[in-house]
Amino acid sequence: MAAAPVGLSSCLDFGGYDETPELTNEVEDWRDEVIYQILVDRFANGDNGNDYRIELDAPARYHGGDWQGIEDKLPYLEELGVTTIWISPVVKNVETDADVDGYHGYWAQDFTALNPHFGDLPALRRLVDKAHERDMKVIIDIVTNHVGQLFYYDINLNGNPDEQLQGNGSSSPVMYINEYDPDFDPRGIQSFTSLGEAGPAPIIFGKDPATNHLPPSPAVFRNPNVYNRKGRTLDFEVEEQLLTGDFPGGLKDVDTTRCDVKEAFVEVYARIIEETNADGFRIDTIKHVEYEFWRYFAQRMRQRLGPQGKTNFFMFGEAFDGRDDLVGSFTQQLPPEDGETTCAAGGPPLTSDQLDSAFYFPQYFQAVRDVFIQAQGTDRIQTLWEQRTTTWGTTAPTGGVGIAPSDIPVNFLDNHDVPRFLYNVQDLSEEVQGQLLRNALVFLYTVPGVPCLYYGTEQDFAGGNDPANREDLWDSGFDTTGTTFQWIARMAKIRKQYASLRRGDVSVTWASARAGEEEDAGIFAFQRNGGTSGNGYSLMVFNTNQVHDSHTGFEGAAMPVIAPAGTVLKDALTGDTWTVASDGTVDVSLPPMSAVVLVPESDWTPI
């Protein structure tokens, strides 16, 4: 990496961070982890020396957070029960574009250098080391679909980035053309003169150091042919546009079918891990990239890092989509296609393995939004979970984390791309908002997979769509006494105490399509079994109805469980007890917007 302190005077003291670290495996089982998503620029400002272009009053500008700030606040995260921090992208970005800064990290300009707003390589290494000392892991966000707005299409061949109107409105339609962000053309963006079309439009890289609109690095990305050059996606439902169109806003789409592009992305991102000893990748915009890329990238990354000691390296992707078959497809075993193996020459043959997991957007839409916020029928959750056995990969990728993707979705209530949970319930009373959030948090911490908490949830942040949902955490004073902070910290302890909540097999014991006045309206229950040598057991029951008490029964039917008759089950949240009846059923009645986490009384520990 260009940011590495190689070649600097030997008289400088980097405190031991001038040497490449030994790669280590810090994880036993990723299902044991609690991930905390951090937008670095908005979390904590620990180093004023990298504060420049700061505009605290502008939500879309740099605010000053950095890696040192995260390191300083590791005790805060530890108290919250966080075991893994996911940090926003670390590479150098376009500084600013159209009065918006690249503070988020998704506008890469130089994949071989670090973002100076966040610190240098020793600061990033130190963050990883200090996290590991606390048995915390670090996941780094990466992007392979696009670069920032680094070039324009010289459509009128005059060597300048123009905005123009075409057509006369009678014999030809009037069209607005922005050469930085022209509309999609399946032929590729075409140039034209007064005489008509003149062939593919050349691309011209920026030359503005002040805003970092400069040719990209490494050098392979300066080749015009590595970009699809078809312009801005207009319809994401059209596969060609989804895969080859520029991301709206001028983010230039890279041709990820090319061997040199595949090799370059493996090289730059493997080097980041080799230089930092970080533990995983969250991968942006995966549905905009071909499956063949994910087979190559995931397999070559495991093959490179594993022999160096970085085993159990976790790679999960983000497909912003509610279709479970689409999201899960990036974890399935899909055989390589004809011609795809060309890029694998000189290395092990490609197999069908892809990513370890995916961000569980279908559950966000169908469970968090539809059920826990809007109080729709809970059978939606059961239907979704049943799909995962066929829509997600059911075999652990070779050299991956050792768990079938279908057993390890990454779960969340909200993130930087959607309004915060509390924003979506802002019209309700503050008391009800809190009840809804706490109920959803119990769900997050007990369902199969890995819980992922968005920074600021613990401080009751309630921002709307981007950038309003990217608040400065330091405005909270990092308070650890609030109700929500304490609730989350307690849920983390409960999850850690009972292995069945982390690793147990799951089966739904009650779900209902009823959402009105019915006796079971809003009830959702599932049991988890196993996870320890003692074959641990737990039973979760939720009432998502926002109006009345509901229970696990309907018109005389009762809820069967696998716990033996006579088993006394005790709530890990309240200490209340229920007993399994002689017929193997349990009748649990709950107030609106509440839940119980039931474990055998013999296993129960006060928390």
C-alpha positions in Angstrom: 0.0 0.0 0.0 1.3 3.5 -0.9 0.3 4.6 2.6 2.8 2.2 4.2 5.7 3.9 5.9 8.2 2.0 3.7 11.2 4.1 2.8 10.9 6.7 5.5 13.9 7.6 7.5 15.0 4.9 10.0 15.3 7.5 12.7 11.5 7.8 12.8 9.8 5.7 15.5 6.5 4.2 14.5 6.1 2.3 17.8 6.5 -1.1 16.1 4.0 -0.3 13.4 6.5 -0.1 10.6 6.7 -3.8 10.2 4.1 -6.0 8.4 2.0 -7.8 11.1 1.7 -11.5 11.5 -1.7 -12.6 10.3 -3.8 -14.4 13.0 -7.2 -16.0 13.3 -9.1 -14.3 16.1 -12.4 -16.1 15.7 -13.8 -19.4 17.0 -17.2 -19.1 15.5 -18.6 -16.0 13.8 -22.1 -16.8 15.1 -20.7 -15.9 18.6 -20.0 -12.3 17.4 -21.9 -9.1 17.8 -21.1 -6.7 15.0 -21.3 -2.9 15.4 -21.3 -0.8 12.2 -19.3 2.4 12.4 -19.3 5.3 9.9 -15.8 6.4 10.8 -16.3 10.1 10.1 -19.2 10.3 12.5 -18.1 8.1 15.5 -15.3 9.8 17.4 -12.6 12.4 16.7 -9.5 11.2 18.3 -6.8 13.0 16.3 -7.2 16.7 15.5 -4.1 16.5 13.3 -6.2 15.0 10.4 -9.0 17.5 10.7 -9.3 19.5 7.4 -12.2 20.5 5.3 -14.4 19.9 8.4 -17.9 21.4 8.3 -19.8 20.2 11.3 -23.0 22.0 10.4 -23.2 20.3 7.0 -24.6 16.7 7.2 -23.0 15.8 3.9 -19.4 17.1 4.7 -16.5 15.7 6.6 -17.0 16.0 10.4 -13.7 14.7 11.8 -14.1 11.1 13.0 -11.1 8.9 12.6 -9.5 5.5 13.5 -7.9 7.0 16.6 -11.3 8.0 17.9 -12.6 4.4 17.5 -9.5 3.1 19.4 -10.2 5.6 22.2 -13.8 4.4 22.5 -13.1 0.6 22.5 -14.0 0.5 26.3 -17.4 2.1 25.4 -18.0 -0.6 22.8 -16.9 -3.3 25.1 -19.4 -2.2 27.7 -22.1 -2.3 25.1 -21.3 -5.9 24.4 -19.7 -5.4 20.9 -17.3 -8.1 19.8 -16.7 -7.0 16.2 -16.5 -3.5 14.7 -17.2 -3.0 11.0 -15.6 0.2 9.8 -16.5 2.1 6.7 -14.1 2.0 3.7 -10.5 2.9 4.4 -9.1 3.8 0.9 -8.5 7.3 -0.4 -11.7 8.8 -1.9 -12.8 11.7 -4.1 -12.7 14.6 -1.6 -15.9 16.3 -2.6 -18.3 16.3 -5.5 -21.4 18.5 -6.1 -21.2 19.9 -2.5 -21.1 16.4 -1.0 -17.9 14.9 0.5 -16.6 11.4 0.3 -16.7 11.0 4.1 -18.6 7.7 3.8 -15.8 6.0 1.8 -17.7 4.7 -1.2 -16.0 7.0 -3.8 -12.6 5.3 -4.3 -9.9 7.1 -6.1 -6.8 5.3 -5.0 -7.1 1.7 -3.8 -3.4 1.7 -2.8 -3.6 4.6 -0.3 -5.5 5.2 2.9 -8.0 8.0 3.5 -5.9 10.7 5.2 -9.0 12.0 7.0 -9.1 8.9 9.1 -5.4 8.5 9.8 -2.3 6.6 8.5 -1.3 3.0 8.3 0.1 2.8 11.9 -3.2 4.3 13.2 -5.2 1.6 11.4 -2.9 -1.2 12.5 -3.0 0.0 16.0 -6.8 0.1 16.0 -6.9 -3.6 14.9 -4.2 -4.6 17.5 -6.0 -2.8 20.3 -9.3 -4.4 19.3 -7.7 -7.8 19.2 -6.3 -7.2 22.7 -9.9 -6.9 23.9 -10.9 -10.0 21.9 -12.7 -7.7 19.4 -12.5 -8.2 15.7 -12.4 -5.7 12.8 -14.3 -5.9 9.5 -13.4 -3.5 6.7 -16.0 -2.3 4.2 -14.8 -2.6 0.6 -16.2 -1.7 -2.9 -15.5 -3.6 -6.1 -18.4 -2.4 -8.3 -17.3 1.1 -9.1 -14.9 4.0 -8.5 -15.8 7.6 -7.7 -16.7 10.2 -10.3 -13.2 10.3 -11.7 -13.9 10.9 -15.4 -16.4 12.4 -17.8 -17.6 11.2 -21.2 -16.4 13.7 -23.8 -19.6 13.4 -25.8 -19.2 16.5 -27.9 -15.4 16.0 -28.3 -14.4 19.4 -27.1 -12.3 18.3 -24.2 -14.4 19.9 -21.5 -17.1 18.4 -19.2 -20.3 20.0 -20.4 -24.0 20.1 -19.7 -26.1 20.5 -22.8 -29.6 20.3 -24.4 -30.1 18.3 -27.6 -33.1 18.2 -29.9 -35.6 20.8 -31.1 -38.7 19.4 -29.5 -40.4 18.8 -32.9 -38.4 16.6 -35.2 -36.3 15.4 -32.3 -36.9 15.1 -28.6 -35.3 17.6 -26.2 -32.7 15.8 -24.1 -30.6 17.0 -21.2 -27.1 15.6 -21.2 -24.6 15.8 -18.3 -21.2 14.4 -19.5 -20.3 13.3 -16.0 -23.5 11.3 -15.6 -25.3 10.6 -19.0 -28.2 8.2 -19.3 -27.6 4.5 -20.0 -26.8 3.5 -23.6 -26.5 -0.3 -24.2 -24.0 0.5 -27.1 -21.8 2.5 -24.7 -22.0 6.3 -24.5 -21.6 7.7 -28.0 -20.0 10.9 -29.0 -21.6 13.2 -31.6 -21.0 16.4 -33.6 -23.3 18.6 -35.6 -23.0 16.0 -38.3 -24.2 13.2 -36.2 -22.8 10.3 -34.1 -19.0 10.0 -34.1 -18.4 6.6 -32.3 -17.8 5.8 -28.6 -17.2 8.9 -26.4 -13.7 9.1 -25.1 -13.3 9.4 -21.3 -11.2 12.1 -19.7 -9.9 11.7 -16.1 -10.1 14.7 -13.8 -7.0 16.8 -13.0 -8.1 18.6 -9.8 -5.9 17.7 -6.8 -8.0 20.0 -4.5 -11.0 17.7 -4.8 -9.0 14.6 -5.6 -10.6 14.2 -9.0 -7.5 12.5 -10.3 -6.6 9.4 -12.4 -7.2 6.3 -10.2 -4.6 3.9 -8.7 -3.4 1.3 -9.3 -2.5 1.9 -12.9 -4.9 -0.8 -14.3 -7.8 1.5 -13.4 -6.4 4.2 -15.7 -7.1 2.1 -18.7 -10.4 3.3 -20.3 -11.2 -0.3 -21.3 -11.6 -1.5 -17.7 -14.9 0.5 -17.5 -18.2 -0.5 -19.0 -18.8 3.1 -20.1 -22.6 2.7 -20.7 -23.7 5.6 -18.5 -26.1 5.9 -15.6 -28.4 3.0 -14.7 -32.1 4.0 -15.2 -33.8 0.7 -14.4 -32.2 -1.7 -11.9 -34.6 -4.4 -13.0 -32.9 -4.6 -16.4 -29.9 -7.0 -15.8 -27.6 -5.3 -18.3 -28.1 -2.0 -16.6 -27.8 -3.5 -13.1 -24.4 -5.1 -14.0 -22.9 -2.6 -16.4 -24.4 0.8 -15.7 -22.8 3.6 -13.7 -24.2 4.0 -10.2 -26.4 7.2 -10.2 -24.4 10.1 -9.2 -21.6 9.4 -11.6 -19.9 6.5 -9.9 -18.1 4.7 -12.8 -18.9 1.0 -13.2 -15.8 -1.2 -13.5 -15.9 -4.2 -15.9 -15.5 -6.9 -13.3 -15.4 -9.7 -15.9 -11.9 -8.7 -16.9 -9.0 -10.8 -15.6 -6.8 -7.8 -14.8 -9.6 -6.2 -12.8 -10.2 -9.4 -10.8 -6.5 -9.7 -10.1 -6.2 -6.1 -9.1 -9.1 -6.2 -6.6 -7.7 -9.3 -5.0 -4.3 -7.7 -4.8 -5.3 -4.3 -3.3 -7.7 -5.7 -0.8 -5.5 -8.7 0.2 -2.7 -6.1 0.9 -5.0 -4.2 3.2 -5.5 -7.3 5.3 -1.8 -8.2 5.1 -0.9 -4.8 6.3 -3.5 -4.6 9.1 -4.4 -8.1 10.3 -8.1 -7.2 10.1 -10.6 -10.1 10.2 -13.2 -9.7 7.4 -14.8 -7.8 4.6 -18.3 -6.3 4.3 -18.7 -5.9 0.6 -20.8 -3.2 -1.0 -23.2 -3.4 -4.0 -22.7 -7.1 -4.7 -25.8 -7.4 -6.9 -24.2 -5.0 -9.4 -21.3 -7.4 -10.0 -21.3 -10.7 -11.8 -21.3 -14.1 -10.0 -18.1 -15.0 -11.8 -16.3 -12.2 -10.0 -17.5 -13.3 -6.6 -16.3 -16.9 -7.2 -12.9 -15.6 -8.2 -12.5 -12.9 -5.5 -13.7 -15.0 -2.6 -11.7 -18.1 -3.5 -8.5 -16.3 -4.3 -8.8 -14.2 -1.1 -9.2 -17.3 1.0 -6.3 -19.1 -0.8 -4.0 -16.1 -0.3 -4.8 -15.2 3.3 -5.4 -18.6 4.8 -1.9 -20.0 4.4 -0.6 -16.9 6.1 -2.6 -17.5 9.2 -5.7 -15.5 8.4 -8.2 -18.3 8.5 -11.9 -17.9 9.4 -11.8 -14.7 7.3 -15.5 -13.5 7.0 -16.8 -12.1 3.8 -20.4 -10.9 3.6 -22.0 -8.9 0.9 -24.7 -6.2 0.6 -27.4 -6.5 -1.9 -30.0 -3.7 -1.2 -33.0 -5.8 -2.2 -35.9 -7.6 -0.5 -35.8 -10.6 -2.8 -34.4 -13.5 -0.8 -33.6 -15.6 -3.8 -31.4 -12.7 -5.1 -29.7 -11.9 -1.9 -29.0 -15.6 -1.1 -27.8 -16.3 -4.6 -24.4 -14.8 -3.8 -23.8 -17.4 -1.1 -24.9 -20.4 -3.2 -22.7 -22.9 -4.9 -23.0 -21.9 -8.5 -20.7 -23.7 -10.9 -18.2 -21.6 -13.0 -19.4 -20.8 -16.5 -17.7 -21.5 -19.8 -14.7 -19.2 -20.3 -14.7 -18.1 -16.7 -11.7 -20.3 -15.8 -9.5 -18.3 -18.1 -8.8 -15.8 -15.3 -7.9 -18.7 -13.0 -5.0 -19.9 -15.0 -1.9 -20.3 -12.9 -3.8 -21.0 -9.7 -6.1 -23.6 -8.2 -9.2 -24.3 -10.4 -12.3 -22.3 -9.6 -15.0 -24.1 -7.7 -18.6 -23.1 -7.1 -17.9 -21.3 -3.7 -18.9 -17.7 -3.3 -19.4 -15.5 -0.2 -19.7 -16.6 3.4 -22.9 -14.6 4.0 -25.0 -11.6 3.1 -26.6 -8.7 4.8 -30.1 -9.9 5.4 -32.1 -7.2 3.7 -35.1 -9.5 3.1 -35.5 -9.9 6.9 -35.2 -6.1 7.3 -38.2 -5.6 5.0 -40.4 -8.6 5.9 -39.7 -8.9 9.7 -38.3 -5.6 11.0 -40.4 -3.3 8.9 -43.6 -5.4 8.2 -43.9 -7.1 11.6 -42.0 -5.2 14.3 -42.9 -1.7 13.0 -46.1 -2.2 11.1 -47.6 -5.1 13.1 -48.4 -7.3 10.1 -48.9 -11.1 10.4 -45.9 -12.9 11.8 -46.3 -15.8 9.3 -44.2 -13.5 7.0 -41.1 -14.3 9.1 -41.8 -18.1 9.0 -42.2 -18.0 5.3 -39.0 -16.1 4.8 -36.9 -18.3 7.1 -38.2 -21.5 5.3 -36.9 -20.1 2.0 -33.4 -19.8 3.2 -32.8 -23.5 3.0 -33.1 -23.3 -0.8 -32.3 -19.7 -1.6 -29.0 -19.5 0.4 -25.9 -21.7 0.2 -26.2 -24.8 2.5 -22.6 -25.9 2.3 -19.7 -24.0 3.9 -17.3 -22.7 1.3 -13.9 -24.3 1.3 -11.4 -22.3 3.4 -14.2 -20.0 4.6 -15.7 -19.7 8.1 -16.8 -23.3 8.4 -20.5 -22.5 8.5 -23.2 -22.9 5.8 -24.3 -19.4 4.7 -27.9 -20.3 5.3 -27.0 -20.6 9.0 -25.2 -17.3 9.3 -27.1 -14.4 7.8 -26.0 -10.9 9.0 -29.1 -9.4 10.7 -29.8 -5.7 11.3 -32.6 -3.3 12.3 -31.3 -0.4 10.2 -28.1 1.0 8.6 -26.6 3.9 6.8 -28.7 3.4 3.7 -32.2 3.3 5.3 -33.9 5.5 7.9 -33.2 4.6 11.5 -35.7 2.3 13.3 -36.9 5.1 15.5 -37.5 7.5 12.6 -40.0 5.0 11.2 -42.1 5.1 14.4 -41.6 8.8 15.1 -45.4 9.5 15.1 -46.0 7.2 18.1 -45.5 8.2 21.7 -41.9 8.1 23.1 -43.0 5.2 25.4 -44.3 3.1 22.5 -41.2 3.9 20.4 -39.0 2.5 23.2 -41.1 -0.6 23.5 -41.0 -1.3 19.8 -37.2 -0.8 19.6 -36.5 -3.0 22.6 -38.8 -5.8 21.3 -37.0 -5.6 17.9 -33.6 -5.7 19.7 -34.6 -9.0 21.4 -35.4 -10.4 18.0 -32.0 -9.1 16.6 -30.0 -10.8 19.4 -31.8 -14.2 19.4 -32.5 -15.1 15.7 -30.1 -17.3 13.7 -27.0 -15.6 12.3 -25.0 -12.6 13.5 -26.5 -9.5 15.0 -25.3 -6.2 13.5 -26.0 -3.0 15.4 -25.8 0.4 13.6 -23.8 2.9 15.6 -26.1 5.3 17.5 -28.9 2.9 18.0 -27.8 2.6 21.6 -28.2 6.4 21.9 -31.7 6.5 20.5 -30.7 8.2 17.3 -33.7 8.7 15.0 -32.4 10.2 11.7 -34.2 9.8 8.4 -32.7 9.0 5.0 -29.1 9.7 4.1 -27.4 11.9 5.3 -29.8 12.4 8.3 -29.2 8.9 9.5 -25.4 9.6 9.8 -25.3 11.6 12.9 -22.3 12.5 15.0 -22.1 10.0 17.9 -20.0 12.4 20.0 -23.1 14.5 20.4 -24.5 11.8 22.8 -21.5 12.2 25.1 -21.1 8.4 24.8 -23.6 8.0 27.6 -23.7 4.5 29.0 -26.6 5.0 31.4 -29.5 5.3 29.0 -32.3 2.7 28.8 -31.5 1.6 25.3 -27.8 1.3 25.9 -28.4 -0.8 29.0 -30.9 -2.9 27.2 -28.5 -3.7 24.4 -25.7 -4.4 26.8 -27.9 -6.8 28.7 -29.1 -8.6 25.5 -25.4 -9.1 24.6 -24.8 -10.7 27.9 -27.8 -13.0 27.6 -26.7 -14.0 24.1 -23.3 -14.8 25.3 -24.6 -16.8 28.3 -26.8 -19.2 26.4 -25.0 -20.9 23.5 -28.3 -22.0 21.9 -29.0 -18.3 21.1 -25.9 -18.3 19.0 -25.4 -21.7 17.6 -28.6 -23.7 18.2 -30.8 -25.1 15.4 -34.0 -23.2 14.9 -37.6 -24.2 14.4 -40.7 -21.9 14.4 -43.2 -23.0 17.0 -45.9 -20.3 16.4 -46.6 -17.8 13.6 -49.9 -16.2 12.8 -51.4 -14.4 9.8 -53.8 -12.7 12.1 -53.1 -9.1 13.0 -56.3 -7.8 14.5 -58.2 -8.6 17.7 -57.6 -12.4 17.5 -56.1 -14.1 20.6 -52.8 -14.9 18.9 -52.5 -11.7 16.7 -48.8 -10.6 16.6 -47.4 -13.8 18.2 -44.2 -15.2 16.8 -42.3 -17.9 18.6 -39.3 -20.1 17.8 -37.1 -22.5 19.7 -33.4 -23.1 19.4 -31.7 -26.3 20.4 -28.0 -27.3 20.7 -24.9 -25.2 20.5 -23.2 -26.8 23.5 -22.1 -30.2 24.7 -25.0 -30.0 27.1 -27.4 -29.6 24.1 -28.7 -26.2 25.3 -32.3 -25.1 24.7 -34.1 -21.8 24.4 -37.6 -20.6 23.4 -38.3 -17.1 22.2 -41.8 -15.7 22.2 -42.7 -12.3 20.8 -45.9 -10.3 20.8 -45.6 -7.7 18.0 -49.2 -6.6 18.4 -49.2 -2.9 19.4 -52.7 -2.9 21.0 -53.5 -6.0 23.2 -52.2 -9.0 25.0 -51.8 -12.1 22.8 -50.9 -15.7 23.6 -49.5 -18.8 21.9 -52.9 -20.4 21.2 -55.9 -20.1 18.9 -59.3 -21.6 19.2 -58.1 -24.3 21.5 -54.9 -25.1 19.7 -51.7 -24.9 21.8 -48.0 -24.4 21.0 -45.9 -27.6 21.1 -42.3 -27.5 22.0 -39.5 -30.1 22.2 -38.7 -29.4 25.8 -39.9 -32.4 27.9 -43.2 -32.2 29.8 -42.7 -30.7 33.2 -39.7 -28.6 32.2 -39.7 -25.3 34.0 -38.7 -22.5 31.6 -37.5 -19.2 33.0 -37.3 -15.8 31.3 -33.8 -14.5 30.9 -35.2 -11.0 30.9 -37.6 -11.0 33.9 -37.1 -14.2 35.8 -40.8 -15.2 35.3 -41.5 -18.9 34.8 -43.7 -21.2 32.6 -44.0 -24.9 32.7 -44.3 -27.3 29.8 -47.6 -29.0 30.1 -48.1 -32.8 30.1 -49.1 -32.7 26.5 -45.8 -31.0 25.6 -47.2 -27.5 25.0 -46.6 -24.1 26.5 -49.1 -21.3 26.7 -47.3 -18.0 26.9 -49.3 -14.8 27.2 -47.6 -11.5 26.6 -48.4 -7.8 26.8 -48.2 -5.8 23.5 -44.7 -5.1 22.1 -42.9 -7.5 24.4 -40.9 -10.7 24.4 -39.6 -13.5 26.6 -36.3 -15.5 26.2 -37.1 -18.8 28.0 -34.4 -21.2 29.1 -34.6 -24.3 31.3 -34.6 -23.2 35.0 -31.6 -25.4 35.5 -29.6 -23.3 33.1 -30.9 -19.9 34.1 -28.4 -17.3 35.4 -29.5 -13.9 36.6 -28.2 -11.1 34.3 
